């Protein structure tokens, strides 16, 4: 990328617009008022979301024919059950009785623990606002609920009593409880056992009796079984895959003994607490390695797979548990539990091997493999390869045609049999595969001409050939919840400007069986809400269309001139817009617009959901950060709309967006006047190894002291800073460690560059308790330095995102 030519282009554009004198603040006043900030706060999610009625996005399937959902009307929640065959819905339970029983159970717990009385969880629950996150079908006369993260079992349908601490079983005959919520374990398919980690070893607990058994005994510190540590995320969650017959467990022993330590120090009165864990950085000699094993649960026998250790890598994300909750996405058991398939990934994500193992002997063979020049991904939203042992086949995801498509492979010969999908547009996620009918259901984008290329739609295709069938024809973004057997699906479809319609459909042909709900935004509109404006601009190459959203003040006046703020997230794993479904509030974009700004979010080249070549635009040059596209887009919008003031441009972002913001202030100082950079990974050599090594490549240090990572190091660019830059970070950020920002701060000090900074004590990657404060400070920063006005004293008292 020619940075000088871009700067020259920006300078010329500024010169052309210099004749337009800088306007007064768009609000027409040199000082904002408390009322201005109150108006802005009205557009935050905790104010807007309660004004949307009948917004049903998610169906929770009990079994193949029943699901539950929550329908909200004027903030009152109704828990409903629908029968898929009839399409009829009814209340799931008497919410008043359930609230009384749950409150009694919580009061009993509070009585045992005096300190618990001070806890917010002890506040009485309201029948119309029950915070239930999971429900299990009534079993043995009881229904199991997860309420505020705690598990309860309640008699059903009477709802006379609830007991805390039971998830998948009720009180056993001996009076013991199967309190498994705190084990961070994975429940077996038959619901009888839970596997969990204790002292670096794997254990199982019989849920009904509470009896525990130790399965492994050679796990030691930093060489434990099923451990969930990717560096940037680390928890007590066990990562493993039970066999379908619940007799075996596929997991690993993770070797991190030689991996370097990361350390964070808390802020407190008195001696601080020091948190130390293993966290490999890009270029480190030693990174996480996993030794794959299968465990015979009954015999407590560990069968090592006969192969060398694998890198701790996924075919999609920068953890081996992409979907969370202990799932190991790149491991698939055969339905008869007699074999398992898995994918090994090279350290740099350029090479994949699909392998098949015998769980009894540990023998492993490679079925086939694929290499790519940049990085391999097995989907967009989820790992999308599948194992078909009954026909000695596998469904494989590849971007070899420049689009993410599905291919049928023979696991005997290792050869491609034929493509299952083809053409333009990408498969985003495989949702269901029926080996008997040999059909696959998947979401895809960009397959229908004329539709927004980011809108997800559900398709069905035969593994044996033929044209795929579109099951959701509406020109909208579709969120799909399939029944467990794939017979039905709930489809919630919407756009950024139109609210969701949720319907129950037959998976065979997509016909609508019943309408579940239609969202009503009349109260939201009455409160002054305005929809964002979809925009299309041209990418850096002068021909590729880029898609985004624009936010204008609700009292927008085209005769005024407004500063513009670019909210940016560069990817490469996602973009700035973050989805195309309806949201009453997108971050605080509309709230900031209300203060007198135009706010835009644009998905630049190098982000996903499009072609592979689009996604690879700046592979190996992460300092690009989509900025050539952002600069070109802002220029194009300013030329298109005379009410955008091209002389007052701001930018902000969090994490990768914080990195991009600082990068923009250094590379394009003539354009970006104010930047707010939160929790940025300003040099990916200071970030976890998996991330940078995937998108930048393995670190290569040259004899002259340079490196292939120099092009993305923000600290090397600080001399170019001209505008106002704010850096923020949490002092306990265990995702992007504080050293990322501190390295940049050190360089700014050495360069004698003025800047602003807020270090949030005891905050992690997001700012938790300080979110309202940081949000208001961000607003003030742009009001003062970009709008040219005086901020008003005002305090946001709630958390905008909680």
N, C-alpha and C positions, 0 to 999 in steps of 0.2 A: 504494500500500500504506500502510495506517495503522499506522505504527510504534508510536505511543503505545498504541493499542488492543491490539496484540500484547503489549506490555510489561505492560499492565494484566492481560491474560489470564494471562501467566506469573506475575505477582505473586499473583493469586488462587489459582492452582494451588499455588503454594508455601505460601500461607497454609493451604490445605486440608490440606496434607501436613505442616505444621509439627508436628502432634501426634506424628508418628513421629520419635522422637529419632534423631539420626545414629548409625548403627551403627559398631562397631569395624571395622577392615579385614576384608574378607571372608575372608581367610586365617586370621583369628583371632589374628594376631600383629602387633605393632607394627614388626617388622623382617622383611624377606624374606631368604632365604638363597641361597647359591650354588646349592643344589639346585633352588630355585624357578626361577631363571633358566635352569639347565640344562634343566629341564622345558619352559620356554617355548621355548627354542631348538629343541627336538625338533619343533616344529610349523612351522618355516620350510621353504621349498620345497626347499632343498638337503638337508634331512633327510628330508622326506616323499616327494618325487618318486621317489627310487630304490627306494622300497618298493612302488611300483605296477608290476605286471607286465603285459605284453601290452597296453600302452596305445598303440594305433596311431591317431593322429589325422590323419595326412597321407599321401596317396598322391601319388607323383611320377610322372607319366605320361611314359614314353619316347615313345610314339606313340599311335595310336588303340586299340591292343589290349594293351599291356603297361605295367605300372607297377612301381616299386620302393617298398619301405617298410622301416622299421626296427621289428623286434619285439624288445622287451627282456624278459628273464627273469632275475630275481635279479641285475640290473645288467649282465648280459652282453647285448650288442647283436648281433642277427642281421640282416644285410642280405638281404632277400628280393626275388624277382621273381615277379609273378603274371601269368599269361595270362588275360585277361578272358573270352575265349570259353569256355575250359574251367573257369575258376575254380580252377586248380591253382597252387600256389606252390612255389618251390624256392629254395635259396640262390643269391644273385646271383654270388658268387665265394668262393674259398677265403680266408677272412679272415686265417688265419695266414700264408699266402704273401704276401698283400697288405701286411700289417703289416711283414713283413720287407723287402719291396721299398721301401715308403715310408720306413722307417727308414734304409735304405741311401742313398736319395736325400737325405734330410735330413742325414745324416752327411756326405755329399759337399759339400752346401751349407755346412755348418758348418765344414768344413775350409777352404773358400775364405774364410770370414769368421770370424775369431777371436772377434769380439764376439758373433757369432750363437750361440756356444757357451754364452753366459750367458743366452740367451733361453729362455723357457719352451717355445717352439715346438720346441726341439731335444731335448726329453725324448722318450725312446722311446715309440712308440705301442703300445698293447696290442691284441691281435687282437679282444678282446671289447668294446673301447671305442674304436672308430675314429671320430674327429670329422669325418665326411664330411657336407657340407651339400648337395652337388650331384653328380649322376652323369649322364654322357651315354652313350647306347648305344654299344656297341663299333663302331668304324669303322676300316677299314684295319688290322684286327688290334690295335687299341688301344682302351682305355676311358679316358675323361676324367673326372677327379675333382677336386672342390674340397675341400681338407683344411685346416682352420684358416685359411681365407681365402686359401690359396695353391692354384694349379692344378697338376695333375700328369697326365701321360699314361703309362699302364702297358700293357705287352703283355698281350693277353687271348685266351684264358683262362689262359695260362701263368703270368702275373704274376711273371716273372723280373726285370724291371727297370721302374722308374718314373723319369720325367724331369720335373723341375719347370719350370713356366713355360709350359705349353701348355694351352689351354682347348678350342678347337674344331678344332684341327688337330694332327697329329703333326709330327715333325721333317721339314722340307722337304728336297728332294734336295740343296740347297746347304748344308744344315747349319744354316740360320738358324731361330730359334725365333719363333713368333708369341706373344710374351709380352704379352698384352693385359689381364691382370688389373689392372695399374696405370694403365691408360689411362682408366678410369672411362667407358668408351664404351658404345655400343649396337651389337650385332651385327646384321648384315643378315639378312633372312629366309632367304636361301640359305646362310648360314653362312660366306660367303667374305670379308666385309669387316667392319670395325668403324669406326664414326664416333666421333671424340673431339675434345676442345677442346685447342688449344695456342695460347698467347699471344692469347687472345680470338677466335681464328678456328677454324673447323671443318676437321678433317682426316679422311682415311680411311686405313686400313692394310689392305693385302691380307694376310689371315691366313696363307696358305701361304708366301708369299715374304718377308713382312715389309716390303715396299715401301710407302712412304707418299706421299700426295699431299695438297696443300693445296687445299681447296675454296673457301674465302673469303679475301679479302685486305684487306677494309676494316674488319675488326673491330679495335676499339681499346679501351683501358682503359675499363671501365664502359659500353662499348657493344659488347659481344661477342655471339657467336653461341652459342645453345643453353645459355646459362649458367644454372646452378641456384642462384639466389639469391632466396629469398622473405623475406629479412630474418632471420626466426627460424630458418631453416635455410639453410645455404649450404655448397656442396661443389664438388668438381671434376667432378661427374657431368654428362655431356651430356644434355640433354632434347630428344628428337626422336622422330619417327615415320618409319620406313622405309616406302616403298611395298611392296606385296606382291611385286612383281617385282624388288625390290632395286635399282631404277634411280634412284629419287628419294628425297629426304629432305624432310619437312616439319618446319620448325623456326622459329626467330625470332631476331631481333637485339634483345637486351634493353637498353633505354636507362635507365641509372641514373646518368647523369652529373650531374644536378642534385639527386639524392636525398641527404639528409643522411647523415653518417657516424655509425656506432656505434664505440665504442672500448672495449677491455678491456685491463687491465694485469696481467701475470702476477706471481707472487711468486717470487723467487729470490734467491740470494746474488749480489750484484752488480747490474748494470743490468737492469731488467725488460724483457720483451718486450711490445710494444704491438701488439695485433691490431686492425686498422681495416677495416671493410667497410661497405657501404651497407645502411641499415636505416631504412625510412620509418616514421614514427609516425602514429597516427590524427590527422587534421586537418592533416597536412603538405600544403603546396601541391604539392610534387612527389613522386610515387610511381613505382614501376616501371611502365614502358610496354613493350609488345612489338610489334615490327614483323615481321609474319608473312612468311615466305619459303618457297619450294620450291626445292630445289637439284637440278639435273641432275648426278648424280655423275660420269658418264663425261666430260661436257663441262666439269665444274666451273663450271657456269653458275648464277647466282643469279637466280631469278625472284621479285621482290617481289609479294605479293598487293596488288591495287589497292583499297586501303581505308585508312582512317585507323588509326593505332596503337591497339592494344587495351590495356586495363588488365590487369596481371598478375593474373588472377583465374581461378578454377576454378568449375565449377558445383556443386562439393561441398565441397572442403577449402580450407585457406588456403595452398595451393601449387598450381602448375599440374601437378605430378607427384604425384597423390594415391597411386597404387599404387607409386611409387618405381621404382628401377632404370632411370631415364631415360625412363619411359613418359609420354607426353603424353596424358592420359586423354580430353581433350575434342577430340581430333582423330581422325577415322576415315577411312581410305582406302577407296575402292571396291575390290572384289576384283580388278578388271582394271587397277587403278592409274591409271585415266584421269580420276578426279576425287577430291576429298576433301571431307568435311564437317567443320565445326568449330562450336563455340559460343563466342560472345563474351559476356562478362559485364560489367555495369556496375560501377563502383567500389563501390557500396553493395549489390551482389548482388540488386537488385530487378528487374532487366531482363535478359532473355536473348534472343539472336538466333542461330538456327541458320542457318548460311551454307554455301554450296557453292561450291567454287573449282575452276577449270580450272588444273591444275598447269603446263601449257605456256604459257598466255598470262598467267596471274595474275588473270584476271577473276573477280570474286566477286559472288554474288547472295544476297540474304536469302530463305530459303525460308519461314520463319515466325518469330514471336517471342512471348514471354510476359512479362507484368509481374505482380508480386505486391506486396502492401502492406508485407510485412516483409522476408523474404529467401527466395530460391529455392534449392532443393537438388535435385539430379538422382538422388538415391538415399539410402541410409543407409550401406551398407558399400562401395559402389562407384558410379562414374558409370554410370548405367543407361540412357542413350539409345543408339540404334543407327542406322546408316545403311543403307538398302536401295535402292541405286541401280538395281538391276535392275527394280524396280517403281515407281521414282520415289516412294519412301516413306521415312519415318523412324519408328522407335519412340521415343516421347517419354515421359519420366517427369514427372509433375506431381502436386502436392498440392491441386489446385483443388477437389476434392470433400471436403477435410479429411483425406483419406488418400492416401498415396503410391501412385499407380496408373499403369498403362501405357496410352498412347493411340497409335493409328496415325494418322499424318499423311500427307497428300499433299505432296510437296516441289514439285509443279508449281503447285498452287493455294494452298498454305499452309493448307488447311482440315483440321480434324479429321475423319477418316473414321468412326471409332468407338472406344470404349474397348476395350482388350484385357482389362483386369482391372477389377473394380469391387467395391463393397460395403465393409464394415468390414475393418480390417486393412490393413497396409502392405506393399508390395513393398520388400524391402530391397536386392536386388542382382540384376541380370540376369547370368546365368552363360553362356548360350549361345543363339544364334539361328541357325536353319537357314533360309536364304532359299529353299531348294528345297521343303522340306516346309511352310514358313511356320509354324513352331512356335518358341516361345520357352520356355526353361527359366529359372526365377527362384526365388530364395528369398523368403519372405514371413513376416510375423509377425502374430498376432492374427486369422488367418483361420478358425480352428477353434474353435467355441464350447466352453468348458470347459477349454481348454488355457491354460497360462501365456502371456500375450500377448507375452512376450519370446522364446519358443521359435521358432527358425527352422525352417521346413520347406520342402522343395523341391516346386515345382509346374511343370506344363507347360500352356501355353495355345496355342491357334491364333490367328494374327494375323487370321484371317477370321471369328472369332466362335465361340461355343459355350462350354460350361462348362469352366473349368480343371480339370486332373486333379491330385490330390494324389499325389505319388510316395513320400512318406515319412510314413506314417500314425502312427508312434509319437509319443506325447505326451512329447516330449523336444526338446532343442536339437540340431539337425542341422548338422554341418560337412561340406560337400560338396566333393569333388574330381572334376570331370568330365574324361573323356577328351577329347583334342583335337578329335575329330570329333563329340562329343556322344552317342556310342552307349552309353557306360557311365558310371557314376559310383560312387565310393567314398563311403560314408555312415558317418560316425562320429557316433553319437548318444548323448547322456548328459544328466544333470541335475546341479544342484549337489550332490545327495545320492547319485546312482547313477553308477557308473563307465561308461566308454564301451563300446559294442558297435560294432564296425566291420564293415560288410558291403559286398560288391560287388553292385551292382544294375544292371539294364537300364534305360536312360534312357527307353525307349519306354513302359513301364508301371510301372516301379519294382519289379518282382519281384526277389527276392533270388537271385542266382546262386551266391554262396559267402560263407561267413563268413570274414573276414580275421583277426579277433582279438576276443577278449573280455577286457577288462581285469579283472585279479584284484587286489583290494585286501585280501586276507586278511592279508598281512604288515603292511600299513599299519594295519589294525584291531588286530592283535596288539600293535603298538607304542603303542596307546592313542589312536589318532586318533578324533575324533568329527566327524560331519558338521555343517555349519552348518544352521540352522533357517530355512526360508523363512518370511517374515512378510508379512502384508498389513495396511496401515494406510490411513487415509482422508486425502486431500489437504486443502488449505486451504479448498476449496469445500464441504467437508462431505459430498461424494458420490463423488469420483473415487478409485478404489482405487489405492494406491501399493504397489509391490513391493520387497522387500528381503531381506536375509539377517541373521540374528542368530547371534552366536558366544558360547557360554557355556563356562566352564571345564569341563574333562573331569571334574573332581570336583565338579561343580555341586551345591549344597545349597539347595533351595528355602526352607529355614528361615532362611537368611542374607539379607542385603541387600547388593547389589552396586552400585558406581558404574557408570555407563554412559558409554561413549565412542562418539561419532558420527563415523565416517569419512565424509568428504564430498568429492564432486567434483560441481560444479554443472552441468557441460556448458558450453555448449549442445550440444557435439558428441558427448558421451557422458555416462554417469552414474556413480554411486558404485559400483554392483555390478560393472560391467565384464564382462558376459557371463554366460550361464546354463549353460554347459557345466561338466563336472566338473573341479575342480582340487583337488589334494591340499592345497594351501596357497593362500590368497587373501591376497596381501600378507603382513602379519604380524598379521592380525586374530585368528586363533586363538591365536597366541603371546601377544599382549597379554591376551587373555581368561584365559589360564592364570595370569597374575599376579594375578587377582582382580577382573576386570572383565567386564561385559557389553559387547560390541562390536556395533554395528549399521552397516549400509550400506544406504541407502534411495535409490532413484531418484525424486527429487522432480519436480514439474511444471516444465516448461521443458527437460527432457531428451528425447532422441529415442526412436525405436522405437515411438511411439504416434501419435496423430493430429497433424495440423498445429496445431490449436488448443491441444493439450496442449503441443506443443513451443514455441509462441509465447507461452506464459503471461506471461513477463516480458521480451518483446522491448522494447528501448529502456530497460530498467531493470535493468541488470546487477548493481546492488547488491542485488537480490533474492536471487540466488544459491541459490534453492530453500529459503531459510531459513524462510519461513513454514510450509513442509511439514515441514522437519526438526523445528521446534519443536512443531508439532502432533503429529507422529509420536511424539516422545519422551514427550510428555504422555499420549498414548493408550496407549503401551506401559507406562508407569508405572502407569496406572489398571488396566490389564489384568493386570499381573504384580506382586504385592506385593514380590517380591524385587529389583525395580529401585528404587534410591534416587534419587528425583527431586531431592534436594538436592545430589547430587554428579554433575554432568554435565560431561563433557569433549568436546572436538571436535578433530579434526586432519585435515590434508589437504596435498597437494602441488600446486604450480602453481596451477591454478584453485581447487583445494581449499585451498591456502595463503591465497589471497585470501579465500575463503569463511570460513575459520577466524578470521582477524582481523576480518572483517566481523561474524561472529557474536558475537565477544567485545565488539564495540562496540555493536551494535544490540540485543542481548539479554543484557546483563550480569547480570541477575537469574537467568538460567538457566544460562548457560555459565560454569563456574568456572575451567576450565583449557583453554588452547588451544595447539596446536603447529602453527605455520604455516610450511610449507616453500616456498621459491621462488615466492612469490605475485606475480601480476600485480595489484598493489594499486590501480593506476589505469591503465586501458586507454589513456589518452592517452600513457602511457609504454611502451606495448607496440606490436608491429608493426601497421601500419595495417589490413591485411586483416581481422584478428580483430575488433577493436572496431567497425570500420565496418560489418561484416556484422551483428553482433548488437545493437549500440547505435545504429547509424545514423551518418551523417556528422556530424562535429563542428559544432555551431552555437553560436557565442559571442554572447551577448546584450549589448545596450548597457549594461546595469547591471553587467556584469562576471561574470554567471553563465553557465553553459553547460549544455547537455543532457547532459553527461558528469558533472555534479556528483553525481548520484544514485548513482554507482558508485565514488566516490573515497574510499578508506579513510582517507586522512590527514585528511579533514574530520570524522571521527567519533571521533577518539582521546580526546576529553574524556570519553566515556562508559565507558572501560575501568575495570573494577573487579577482575577476576580475574587469574590468572597467565597471561602470554602469552610464548611463545617464538617468535622469528623466526629462521629459518635460510635461508641462500642460498649458492650457489657464486660465488666471486669472478670466475670466467670463464664465467658463465652467458650463452651467446649466444642462448638462446631467450627467456627472460624476464630482461632485463638487471638487474644488481644495483641500479641506480637505483630500480627499483620498490620494493624493500625499504628502501633508504636514504632515499627520500622519506618513507616511513612512520616510520622511525626519527627523522628530523629533527622530524616533527610530534609524536611522543611526547615527545621531549626538551623541545620548546617548551611542551608541556602539562604538564611535570613529572610524567609518568606512569612508574612503574617497569615495566620489562619485561626480558626476557632475550633474548640474541641469540648465534648462532654463525655466523660467516662462514667458510666452508670454502675455504681457499686453493687456487687452481688447479683447482677443481671446476666442472663445467658444470651443466646444469639438474638432472641427477641427480648423485649425489655420489661415484660411483666408489670410489676408495680409502677414502673416509671413510664409506661406507655402513654398515659394522658399527658404527662409533663413533656415528654419528647415530641408528641404530636403538636401540642400548642407551641412549643419552641420552634418547631419546623415552620409552622404557619407564620409565626412572628418574623422568622429569619427572611422569608421571602417577601413578606409585607414590607419590612423595613428596607431591605437591600435591593429588591427587584421592583416592587410596586412603588417604592419611594414614599411610603406613608408611615405613620406612627402606630404601632400596635396598641391595642387596648388591653388593660389588665383584665384577665379572664382566666378561670380555672376549669378545665375539663375534669369532672368529678367521677366519671365512669371510665372503664376500659373500652376503647372502641373495638378491640378484638380480644375476645376472651374465650 
